[in-house]
Amino acid sequence: MLKIAIVAGSNRSNSQTAKVARFIRQTLHQRFALPLDDIAVIDLGSYPLPLWPADDVGPWGMFEKQLTRADALVILSPEYHGMASPAIKNFFLYASKTQLAHKPAMLTGVSAGVGGAYPISELRASSYKNCRLCYIPEHLIVRGVEQVMNMPEPVSEDDRRVRARLEYNLDVLLRYAEALKPVRAQIDMSDPAFANGM
């Protein structure tokens, strides 16, 4: 059975990003029959990581175990001033190839308005190099986040559309997860000459 880690990259506790992360967890459980115990939500707003580098790494030990166990990830970032959140960028300073190499991940941008695209572009460009995370071509942008993903059933056309896109994307992500499992087992990650990406 596949194991998934969902990283809610908001700096705020009780954030809309964390709400979307919990909705994704429920969707994986209800629509794709994954056990809830196999779907971890890492909420960086409720359990913030200290600014890297730090002597006390806070909850990283718990996160590290969840990430190492995962076969695939969903990475969520709210859009702050046209950028990915500081919390998710800081997360990628902690994360390494030990936890994330050659695992598929789906990016999700979150916006209270009509934005949300910039975190996708920024994270695709700058977050995968040393940890070797593999972003799938599909991503999700949740616009008008306060009005969607709140009730068991959609309440508007926008809500219905974003839920349908989420289910499509998760199906793709899970197929990548199955396909990359044997690939990871065959890659030698121990060569110190290639410890970092180029």
NORNOR-V88631 format. One record per residue. N is the residue number from 1. SS is DSSP state (@ for helix, = for strand, . for the rest). OMEGA is omega in degrees with one decimal (none if undefined). Layout:
n,ss,omega
N,SS,OMEGA
N,SS,OMEGA
This chain:
n,ss,omega
1,.,-179.0
2,.,176.1
3,.,-173.9
4,=,171.0
5,=,179.2
6,=,-176.9
7,=,177.4
8,=,-168.5
9,.,175.3
10,.,174.2
11,.,-171.9
12,.,172.4
13,.,-177.4
14,.,-175.6
15,.,173.0
16,@,176.8
17,@,177.5
18,@,176.1
19,@,178.9
20,@,178.2
21,@,178.4
22,@,177.1
23,@,178.3
24,@,177.7
25,@,179.6
26,@,179.1
27,@,177.2
28,@,179.7
29,@,-173.0
30,@,-175.4
31,@,-175.4
32,@,172.7
33,.,173.7
34,.,177.1
35,.,179.8
36,@,179.1
37,@,-179.8
38,@,-179.5
39,=,-178.9
40,=,170.9
41,=,176.8
42,=,-175.1
43,=,-176.3
44,.,175.2
45,.,179.4
46,.,180.0
47,.,-174.1
48,.,173.1
49,.,174.2
50,.,177.7
51,.,-175.7
52,.,-5.0
53,.,-178.7
54,.,176.8
55,.,176.9
56,.,-175.2
57,.,173.4
58,.,-174.9
59,.,-175.5
60,@,-179.6
61,@,177.6
62,@,-179.8
63,@,-177.6
64,@,178.2
65,@,-179.4
66,@,-179.4
67,@,179.3
68,@,-179.0
69,@,-172.7
70,.,173.2
71,.,-179.4
72,=,-178.8
73,=,165.9
74,=,-178.2
75,=,-179.0
76,=,172.8
77,=,168.1
78,=,175.7
79,.,177.1
80,=,177.6
81,.,178.0
82,.,-178.1
83,=,168.5
84,.,-176.0
85,.,174.7
86,@,-178.0
87,@,-177.5
88,@,176.4
89,@,177.5
90,@,176.9
91,@,-177.6
92,@,170.8
93,@,176.3
94,@,-172.9
95,.,-179.1
96,.,178.5
97,@,179.0
98,@,-179.2
99,@,-164.5
100,@,-170.8
101,.,173.4
102,.,172.5
103,.,179.5
104,=,178.1
105,=,174.7
106,=,176.7
107,=,177.1
108,=,174.2
109,=,-176.2
110,=,179.8
111,.,174.4
112,.,179.7
113,.,-176.7
114,.,179.7
115,.,176.8
116,.,-176.8
117,@,-174.2
118,@,176.3
119,@,178.4
120,@,-178.5
121,@,-178.4
122,@,-177.9
123,@,175.1
124,@,-175.8
125,@,-164.7
126,@,-172.8
127,.,-169.7
128,.,-164.8
129,.,-175.9
130,.,-179.5
131,.,175.8
132,.,175.1
133,.,-177.0
134,=,178.2
135,=,176.4
136,=,-178.6
137,=,179.8
138,=,171.6
139,=,-178.7
140,=,171.6
141,=,180.0
142,=,179.8
143,.,-178.1
144,.,-167.4
145,@,-178.1
146,@,-177.3
147,@,-177.1
148,.,175.3
149,.,-179.5
150,.,-174.2
151,.,176.6
152,.,179.0
153,.,179.8
154,.,-177.7
155,.,-179.8
156,.,177.3
157,@,177.5
158,@,179.2
159,@,179.3
160,@,-176.9
161,@,-177.6
162,@,176.8
163,@,179.2
164,@,179.5
165,@,177.0
166,@,-178.7
167,@,176.8
168,@,-178.0
169,@,179.9
170,@,176.0
171,@,177.6
172,@,-179.4
173,@,-178.3
174,@,176.1
175,@,173.9
176,@,-178.9
177,@,177.6
178,@,-176.2
179,@,-175.8
180,@,179.3
181,@,179.8
182,@,177.8
183,@,179.9
184,@,-177.7
185,@,-176.6
186,@,-177.3
187,.,178.0
188,.,-179.0
189,.,-171.9
190,.,-175.9
191,.,-177.2
192,@,178.8
193,@,-178.6
194,@,-178.3
195,.,-178.9
196,.,175.7
197,.,-179.7
198,.,none
